[in-house]
Structure formats: C-alpha cells, structure tokens
C-alpha cells in the first residue's frame, strides 16, 4: 500500500509538471514562474519548501525522545519567519529580480559581488541538498523496510527532482510544494484530532501521561542539551539563518509585488506555526502511546515515531486501518523530500545561470534562449552532483549538515543583507569579506567541532552524536560564534575598502532605501523621490 500511495503522489506531481512545461517558455518563467504566483499560492509553497522531512519525522522523534528540548527545534524554525517578514521579504522583492545577488549589486554597483553571492548560494544549497538527498535514501530504505536500498533511493529522488525542474521550472516546483504542503497539513491535522480523541481532547491529560511515564524532568530543559550554550547557538542559527537561505529567498521573486511577498510570509507563518504546534501533540503522543523503547527499536534517531504513531492511531499494527495510516504517512514523507530537493535544485541552477553565466561570463548580455538552455543544463548538472555526493556520503552522519546550512546562511548572507539595507558606508569589499569570511569561519568551526573531530561509530547511521570533550570547539552548532564573526568580517572589509564618502554615495543609499520600502522604480513606476 505504501508504494501504491507514493506512486499516486508521484503521478500527480508529474502530471502537474508536464502541465507547467507548457507555460515554461522563457528564462523568467524558469527562474521565478514569470512572477505570476499569487501571494496565497506562494505562501503555501514557502511552507511546503520549509517543512521538510526533518520537520515532520525528525522533530516528532526528537520530541518523543527528548521532550521539551526537541520542541525547541519547532520554536526556532517558526520564529525565524519573523526575521524574514520584518526585514527581508519586501526589500528583496523590490531591489532584486531573480536572486539575492541582484539586490546586493543594485546597491553596491560592483559585479564581483554577484560572483561571491552566487558562490554562497551554491555552497549553502549544496550542503542542504546533500543532507536532504542522503536523508531521502536512508528514509526511503527505512520506511520501505529495506525493500528499496539507499543506493536505489538516492538516484530515484535525484532523477525525479531533475524532471520536475528541467521540464516545469519554478511553476512546477511551486505546485509540487503546494501539493506537498496540503498533504502534510492534512496528515498532521487528522493525526492531531485522533490524538486528542484518545486523551479526552485535553493536552494536559496527554502531558500528564508523558510525565507519569518519563518523570517531570522530561518536560523541562536539559534532556538533550546538557550545555545551554549549545541550545542557544542552535536557536540563533535557526532563527537568523532562514533569512539567508537561498531557496527561501528566491520564492519572493515569484510574486508580482512586494506587498504580495509580505502576504506570502504571513500565509507561510500561519501554516508553519500550525504545523509546528501539532508536532508537540504528535511527539508527546508517540511517547505516551508507543514508548521510547519501541521508537528507538524502530530507528535510534526517532525518525519512525510519526509513521508508527499513525499506525497506532488508525487501528494498530496488523489492521487494515493501521496499515493505511502507516502507508499514508510514509507517502507524505516521500512527497516532502521531493518538494524540498526540487526547491534547492532550482535555487542553485538559477544562481549559476543568472549570476555567473549571464551576469559574469556574458556581462548581462546572454539571450533569453541561451539562459533558458543553460538553466536546464545547470539543473541536470546540479542533480547529478547531488546524486553522486549523496551516494558518497550515504554512510556518514550528515544530520549536522542541515544545521550547518542554517549557520552558513546566518553567518555569510544575513550580515551582508542587513548591512546593504541599513549601513550607509557599507561597500563591495565589505560584502565580499562578509561572504567569504562567514563561510570559511563557519566551516572551520564545524571542522573542529564534535560533529567532525570525534563521532561515536555506533551513531553514524542514526543521526545522533555525542559531545566529546577533546573537540577543539565544544559546540555542535557554531552559530553563537560564527554569526557575530560574519558581521565582523563584513565590518572590517568595509573599513579596508573604504574611500572618501561622497554625496553621490549618500544619494545611491537613499534611493536604494526609498525603492526598497516603497517599490518606486519597480515595474515601471516612478524611479526616484525628490
């Protein structure tokens, strides 16, 4: 039944892809669906892009095994969109056309910045994509009970994501994400209602059973994160990193106006907030109804908590209802993987084609036909690279790569975005220093952290690792150090590249801010103010 439901979802998404192919006729269509996605559609797609398998399966398992500490992931990922709403969404849409680099170059007037921003996008997307592809292989193998090996699952996901993006471009990717978001919300709502019916529609009763089974300390901090600084560092990376994730930022170019970009974030926050609240119900119910031992026996990282809970809620193991519940949740998890990797793929291929090929190599003079052709070739190349890297890393512990992608985005992209928007004296040298310094320093801290220096061999395939006292850098996530360092690199670079400040610099900055927050000059409107 699992394979049947997964096949139905794939068939529906492929049908949507071939429908979208008829409207995918130019570079603009491929990059951002011609900017014709509505605010509501884009908000649902953002939610679909953001709510990954790590959210659905991983956080449910983390809460089931670690209580309050596991729920902090939900809080961090939800609160992150406040940063996106209040700081990034509107100015990004008004100053850019297809990518983050467009916004930076509009203010800084230096083509070198485009190259650096494109490299940052590709690096961050690659780390995120490896984690998703490897996770897809492990997850599909796990959920299929070994019927599909990781060696087969990784190429399968890679081929499907290439088809989605090459054939349908951003329009197909958007609708795949919308379908996935609707399926995921439907599954979590149904499961939450069934959970509440088991506990007299009282969350307090549910928590009471969890406390009785695990002790009062399970509902407090410190079960997973013994070092509070590590938890703070993780939350900083999650909250600030989202505003710099390329595959999230590119979605703001798919809507007609900046107002639609803001509305998109509001729609996304409603869905994402509701979803993460429901993970608290699912995680605690999995603990109360299944028990930690049963969850760990199925998968030590807790990734099977949601599917096993669905099986229990729909009738239990061995029943038709239980089999359907397990199969449906498994199929939804598969759809979740496809939607996220498609979003990452189009983000990386768009950045390469628009920023590097057209912006740098062709000096902005490449024809629409050439950009469209190169974008498709870049998508195939990105897909093949993702498959090969995924296969090479399939036996490694890559759980930290998702958190690393957030830390990279917060350390390299966010400082440059904020300084571009708000610091009058910021310059191109500062942007290049901020991007390169943020990336390299974050990678250095990861290299000397417990994630790399000392990993317990028994945890390689579980996604769980232990803090080791002999790691040079003691924190699992470098955000608390690397994010301030990213701002420092951008600041120092600005001082090093500083020249005499002129009235023309002030005019450029003021015009940029006026356009960023009013939309003047976008789509033929009045270009400047008096």
N, C-alpha and C positions, 0 to 999 in steps of 0.2 A: 504493500500500500504506500509505503514511503516513496518508492521510485515512481509510482503512478502519479502521486500528487506533485512531486518535484518535476516530472515530465510535463504535467499540465501547466505549471508555472512557467517553465522554460518555453513551452509552445506559445503561451500568451505573450510573453515578453518578446519572443522572436517575431511574432505577428505584428506587434507594435513597432518593432524595429524596422521591418520592411515597409510598414505604413509611413514611418517617419522618413525613410530614404527618399520618397517622392518629393519631400519638402527640403531635403538636404542638398542644395544645389550650388552653394557658394561658401567661401571661407567663413563669412559671418554666420551663415547657417550652421556650419560645422562647429565653430568656436562657441557660440552663445545662442544658438537657435534663432538667430536674427533679432535677438532682443524682444521676442514676441511672447514670452511666457508671462502669464498673469501673476499677480502677487500671491494669490492663494495657491496656485499650482506650484510656484517656486518655493513657497514656504513649506508645502508638503514634501517637495523634492529635497529641500535642505534637511528636513527631519529624516527623510529616507537615507540621505547621504551620511548623516551624522550617527544615526542609531545603528551601529554595526553589530556583527555577531558578538564582538567583545561586550557590547552593552547588554544584549539580550541574554546570551548564555553565560558570559563571563561574570557580569555583575550579579546576576541571580545566584550563581555559585558562590561568589565572594561573600554575599550577604548570608547565604545559608551556612557557610563555614566560619565566617568571621564577624557576623552581626553588624554592629554599628560601624566598624572600620570599613567593611565592604560597602556600606551605603554612602560613604564619603566620596566614592567614585561617582555615584549618581549626582550628588550635590555639586561636585566640581564641574562635571560636564554640563550641567544645566545652567549654573550661574555664569558660565563662560559666555553665554549669548547676551548677557547684559553689556559686556565689553563690546561685542560686535554691534549691538543695537545702537548704543550711545556714541561710539567713537568711529567705527569703521564703515558701516554699510552705506550711508548717504554720500560721504565724500569720495569713497572708492568708486561708486557708480557715476558721480558727476565728473571726476577727473580722468577716469580710465575708459577704455573701450573694450578690451578683451582680457587683460591680465593686470596683475599688481604692478608690473614694470611700467605700464602706461601711466599710472598715477605718479610714480616716482620721477619719471622722465619729464612729465608735464611741469613739475615744479623745478627740478634740478637742471634740466636742459643739457644733460651730458649722456651721450649714447652708451658710454661704458657702464653706467648704472643699469641699463637694460640687460646687459650680459650678466652682470652679477646677480640681479634679481631673478633672471631665468635659471641660472645655475642653482640658486637657493631653492626655487620651486621644484626643480628636478630632483635635487638631493632629498628634500623633505618628502616629496611624493614617493620616491624610491624606498625610503625606509618604511614609510607607512604601507606601501604596496607589498613589500616583502613579508611584513608581518601578516597582512591580510591573506596573501596567497598561501603562505606556509600554514597559517591557521586554517585556511579553507581545506587544504589537503588533510591535515590532522582531524579536522572536524567532520568532514565527509566520511573519512575512514572510520571514525569513532561512531558516528550516527548510523552508518550502514553496517556496523558490527563487523568490519573487516572485509565486507563484500567488494568495496572499492578501495584500493590502496592509495596512499598519498602520491605514489608515482603516476597514477592514472588521474587522480582528482585534481592535482595542480595543473597539468596541461588542459584538462577539461574546462576548468574555470578560466584559464588563460585564453583558450580559443573562443569561448562564449563572450568574454569581455572585448576581444578584438572584433568579433562580429557586431556586437552592439554599437561600438564606437565608429568603426570604419563605415558600416552601412548606414547607420542612423544619426551619427554625430551627437550633438548636445540634445537635440529634441528627443531622440530615442533614449539617451541616458536619463533625461529628465523623467520620462514616463516610466522607465524601469524603476527609478527611485520612488515615484509616486505609488506605483503598484505595490512595491515592497513595503512602503510606509503604511499603506492601508491594510495590507495583510498582517503586518506586525502589530499595529494598533488593535485590529480585530481580535487577534490571538490573545494579546495581553488583557484586553477588556473582558473577554469571555472567561479567561482563567481567573481574573480578579473576582468576578462575580461568583464563580464556582467556589473560590477560596472563602469569600465572605459567607456564603451559604453554609459552609462547613463549620463556621465559628460564630453562628448566630448574628451575622452582619456586624460584628464587633471586632475592631482592630485590637482593642485592649485584651480581649479574650485570646486572640492569636498570640500577642506578645506574652501574655501570661503563661501559655503553654510552652513557648520558646524559653522563657525564663525558668520554668519548672524543669525543663529538660537539660538546660545548659548552665544554669546559675545566673545570678543577677549581673555578674561582670560581663557576660556575653553581650548585653545591651548597652555597654559603655565602651569608651575608647580604650585601646591598648591591647586588643586581642591579636591583631595582625601587626600593627605598627607599634613596636615597643619604644621606638625613638620618635617622639612627637615632631622633631625637626624634619624627619623623612616624610611624614604625612603633610606637613606644611609645604615642603618642597614640591611634592606631587601635586597638591591642590593649586599651587601657583602656576605650575606648568599647564595644568588642565584649564584653569580659568583664563590665563593670558594667552596660551598657545592657540586656542581656537581662532582668535582674531588674526592669526598669521598663517593659518592652514590654507594652502593654495586651492585645494579642491572645494573648500567652502567659499573662499573669496570669489572664485570665478562665477559662482552662481548669481552674484549681484549684477553681473553684466547681462544676464539673460532676460531681465525685465525692462520695460520701456523707460521708467523714470526712477529717480532717487526715492520718491515717495513710495513707489512700489517696492523698492529694495527694503525700506524700513518696514513696510507692511509684511513683507516676506519673513523678516526676522520675528515679528510678533506672532505670525502663524506658526513658524517653526518652534518658537518658545512654548506656545500652548501645547503642541503635540509632544515635544521633547519633555516638557515638565510633567505632563500627564503620564507619559511612559515611564519616566524615572521614579515617579511616586509609586507606580504599580510594581516596579521591581522590588520595592520594600515588602509589598504583600507577597509576591512570588518567592522571594528569597527566604523570608521568615516562614512561609507556609511549607516550603521544601524542607526546612529544618524540622518543623513540628510534625509533618506528616510522614516524611521519609527517614529522617535522622541523618546525622553527619556520616555515620559509618557506611550507610547504603550509598550516599552520594560519592564519597571518596572511593568506595569499591568500584563504582562505575567509571570514575575518572578522578584522579587525585587532585586535579585543579578545580573540580567542581563544575566543569562545563556541561555535564549531563543533568544538572539539577532541574533545569526548566523542562526538558523532554520527559524526564521521569516523573516530575510533578504533574505534567499534562496527562500522562498515562494514568496516574493515580486519580486525578480529578474526574476523568472521563469514564472511570469504571474499574481501573486496576489492571495489573498485568494479567494476560491471558484472556481478557474480554474483548469483544469487538469494539466497544467504545474506547477502551484503553489503548488498543492498537491504533485506532483512528487518531486519538489525541496525540500519541507519540509521533505518528507519521506526519500529522499536520504541522506540529511544532518543528519537526526536522525539516520539512519542506520550506517553511517560513525562514528558518535559519539559512538554508541554501540560497533563497532569494535575497536575503540580507547580504550575503557575501558577494553575489553577483552585482548588486546595486552599488556597493561601496567601491569595488575594484574598477567598475566602469567609470565612476566619477574621478577616481585617481588617474586613470589612464588618459581621459580626455584633458585633464588639467595639465599633465606632463607634456602631452603631444601639442596642445595649444601653445604652451610656453615656448617649446622648442621652435615651432613653426613661425609663430607671430613675432617672438622676441629675438631669437637667434637667426633663423633663416631669413625672414623678411626684414627685421629691424636692424640686424648687424651685418649679415653677409650680403644682403641685397640693398641695403641703405633705404629700406622702406619702399622700394620700387617694384617688388615682385607682383606679378599679376594675380588676380583672383584665382585663375585656373591653376597657376603654379602653386599658390598657397594651399589650395584645396587638395592637390595631388600630394604635396609634401606632408600635409597634415595626416593624410591617410597612411602614407608610408611610415611616418613617425609613430603612428598608433600601432602599426604592426611591429615595428622595432621595439617599442615600449613593452608590448605584450610578450614578445619573445624573450626579452630581457627579464621580465617578471617571472616567466616560466622557468628560465634557466637558473636565476638567482633563488627562486623558491625551491627548486629541486636540490640545489647545492646546500641550502640551509635547512632542509626538511627535518634533519635530526637534531638541530640546535634549539636551544632555549631562546626563542625570539619574542617572548612576551614583552620584554622591556622595549622593543622597537617602537611600539605604539606610543608609549610614554616618551620615548626619545624623540619621536616626530613632533610631539607637542612641545617638548623642551626646545628643540631646534627652532620651531616656528616662533616661540615666545622670545628666544634669545637673539635670533637673526632678523626676522621680519618685523616683529612688533616695534622694536626701538626705532627702526628706520621709518615705519609708517607714522608713528607718533611725532618724531622729530620733523618729518616732512610737513605734517599738518600744523604743528604748533610752534616750532622754533624758527624764528626769523633768520638766524645766522647759519642754519644748517646748510651743508653743501654736499657736492657729489663725493668728495673724498670721505666725508663722514659716513655717507651711505655705504660706500664700498668697504670701509673699515668695519662698520657695524655688521654687515652681512657676513664677510669673511671671518672676522673675529668671533662673532656669535656662533657660527657653525663650527669652526675649528676648536674653540674653547669648550663647547658643549661635548664634541666628540672626544676631546682629551679627558674630560671629567668622566665620561662614560667608560673610556678605556681603562681608567684606574679605579673604577668603582667595583662594588661587589658583583655587579652583573657580569663582568668580564674576567676580573682577576682571580676570582675563586667561586666556582659554581659546583655545587654538590652534584656528582654524576647521577645520583638517583633521581634528580629532579629535572633532567634535561628535557624530558618529553611531557612534563606536567605543567609547565608554565609557572612553577613556583621556585623561588630560590631563597637562599639563606643569607642573612647579613654575616659577612666574615670580618673578623677583627683585623686581619692582615691586609685588607684592601687599603691602598693609599688614600683614596677618597671614600669616606664611610657611608655616603648616602646612595640609595638606589637611584633616585632621580636627582639630576643636578640643578633643577630649576632655581632653587633659592640662591645659588651662586652664579649660574650661567646667565640668568636674566639680567641682574644688575650689571654683570660684566658686558653683556651685549650693549646696554646703554652707555657704559663707559667707553667701549671701543668706538662707538659712533661719535661720542663727545670728543674723544682725543683725535679721531680722524678729522673732525670738523676744525679743531684748533690747528692741526698740522696743515690742512689745506686752505686755511683762511687767507683771504686777501682783503684789501681795503673795502669796507662796506660802502656801497653807493646808493643813491636814491633809486636807481634802477632796480637794485636788489629788493628794496622795500616795495616798489611797485609790483614786481613779479610775485612777491609773497602775498601782498594784499589782494591782487587779482586772483591768485590761486585760492585763497580763503573765501573770497566772495563767490567764486564759481563752485567751490566745494560744498557750500552750505545754502546756496540759492539755486544752483543749476544754470546760472547765466552762462550763455555760450554753448550749452549742450543742445544738440539737435536744432541748431539754427536760431536759438533765442538770443537776446541781447548779450553781447560778449563781455562787457565790462561795465563798471559803475563809474559815476562821476566822483 
